[in-house]
Every structure is written in structure tokens, then in C-alpha cells.
Amino acid sequence: MKKRKAVAVDAGAKRRNLARLKRIEGQVRGIQKMVEDDRYCADVLIQISAVHEALRGVGREVMRHHLRHCATAAMTGTEAGAHAMHDEILSLMYKHVR
């Protein structure tokens, strides 16, 4: 698979997303500890839900950047590139809204 890079990376957004992902990593480790410690199932499920929402938040930020920069660059390029980006966006939307 061809390795692609993001277009117009915003250093502040990247820093914020990395910080959020590190917090999420800590939350996942906390859930692992809860399971190891035989914590109450409902408490574990609540923490899993919190991790899901945190990941969705990062996903929304990445999607926003992708549409603003990567997709815009592709759409203003060749017609074939625009069609390929259109298909990619639809595919991402179907996967992202699950």
C-alpha cells in the first residue's frame, strides 16, 4: 500500500490529538486493571463507553482536518483524483458513523 501523508498538518491540533490519545491509553490501562481486579461489570462498561467517546472525539478532529485539507487538495486536482477522494470520503463516513 502506498504510504500517504496528511496535507497542511496543524501543529496545535496534532499536539492536542496526541495528548488526548495518551489520556485514552491511560484509560485503557485503567480498564485492564479493573478487569484484573474483578471490578463490578457496570463500572468497567462505563469506562469502556468513556474510551469509545474519547476516541470518537479524536476521530472527529482527524475527519475535520481531512475534509478541510486533504480532501480539498484532492478535489481541486485532477478529475480522477476528485472522484477517488469522493469515494474515499463516502467509505470513511460509512465506517466512522458505526
C-alpha positions as CSV (number, residue, x, y, z in Angstrom):
1,M,0.0,0.0,0.0
2,K,1.2,3.5,-0.9
3,K,2.3,5.5,2.2
4,R,0.5,8.9,2.2
5,K,1.0,11.9,4.3
6,A,-1.5,14.4,5.7
7,V,-1.8,17.8,3.9
8,A,-1.2,21.0,6.0
9,V,-0.7,19.5,9.4
10,D,-1.7,21.9,12.2
11,A,0.9,21.5,14.9
12,G,-1.5,22.6,17.6
13,A,-4.2,20.1,16.6
14,K,-1.5,17.4,16.3
15,R,-0.3,18.2,19.8
16,R,-3.9,18.2,21.2
17,N,-4.7,14.9,19.5
18,L,-1.6,13.2,20.8
19,A,-2.3,14.4,24.3
20,R,-5.9,13.0,24.0
21,L,-4.6,9.7,22.7
22,K,-2.1,9.4,25.6
23,R,-5.0,10.0,28.1
24,I,-7.1,7.4,26.3
25,E,-4.1,5.0,26.5
26,G,-4.1,5.6,30.3
27,Q,-7.9,5.0,30.5
28,V,-7.4,1.7,28.6
29,R,-4.7,0.6,31.1
30,G,-7.1,1.6,33.9
31,I,-9.8,-0.7,32.4
32,Q,-7.3,-3.5,32.1
33,K,-6.5,-3.1,35.8
34,M,-10.3,-3.0,36.6
35,V,-10.7,-6.3,34.9
36,E,-7.7,-7.8,36.6
37,D,-9.1,-6.6,40.0
38,D,-12.5,-8.2,39.2
39,R,-14.3,-4.8,39.4
40,Y,-18.0,-4.6,39.0
41,C,-19.1,-5.2,35.4
42,A,-21.2,-2.0,35.1
43,D,-18.2,0.1,36.3
44,V,-16.0,-1.5,33.6
45,L,-18.7,-0.9,30.9
46,I,-19.0,2.8,31.9
47,Q,-15.2,3.2,31.5
48,I,-15.3,1.4,28.1
49,S,-18.0,3.8,27.0
50,A,-15.9,6.8,28.0
51,V,-13.0,5.5,26.0
52,H,-15.2,5.0,22.9
53,E,-16.4,8.6,23.2
54,A,-12.9,9.9,23.6
55,L,-11.8,8.0,20.5
56,R,-14.8,9.3,18.6
57,G,-13.7,12.9,19.6
58,V,-10.2,12.3,18.2
59,G,-11.8,10.8,15.1
60,R,-14.0,13.9,14.6
61,E,-10.9,16.1,14.7
62,V,-9.0,14.0,12.3
63,M,-12.0,13.8,9.9
64,R,-12.4,17.6,10.1
65,H,-8.8,18.1,9.1
66,H,-9.0,15.5,6.4
67,L,-12.0,17.3,4.8
68,R,-10.6,20.7,5.2
69,H,-7.1,20.0,3.8
70,C,-6.5,16.5,2.3
71,A,-9.9,16.2,0.6
72,T,-9.9,19.8,-0.6
73,A,-6.5,19.4,-2.2
74,A,-7.6,16.2,-4.0
75,M,-10.9,17.7,-5.1
76,T,-9.1,20.7,-6.7
77,G,-6.6,18.4,-8.5
78,T,-7.5,16.1,-11.4
79,E,-11.0,14.8,-12.1
80,A,-9.8,11.3,-11.4
81,G,-8.3,12.4,-8.1
82,A,-11.6,14.2,-7.2
83,H,-13.6,11.0,-7.9
84,A,-11.2,8.9,-5.9
85,M,-11.5,11.3,-2.9
86,H,-15.3,11.3,-3.2
87,D,-15.3,7.5,-2.9
88,E,-12.8,7.7,0.0
89,I,-14.9,10.2,1.9
90,L,-18.1,8.1,1.5
91,S,-16.2,5.0,2.7
92,L,-14.8,6.9,5.7
93,M,-18.3,8.2,6.5
94,Y,-19.8,4.7,6.5
95,K,-17.0,3.4,8.7
96,H,-16.9,6.4,11.0
97,V,-20.7,6.5,11.8
98,R,-20.9,2.9,13.0
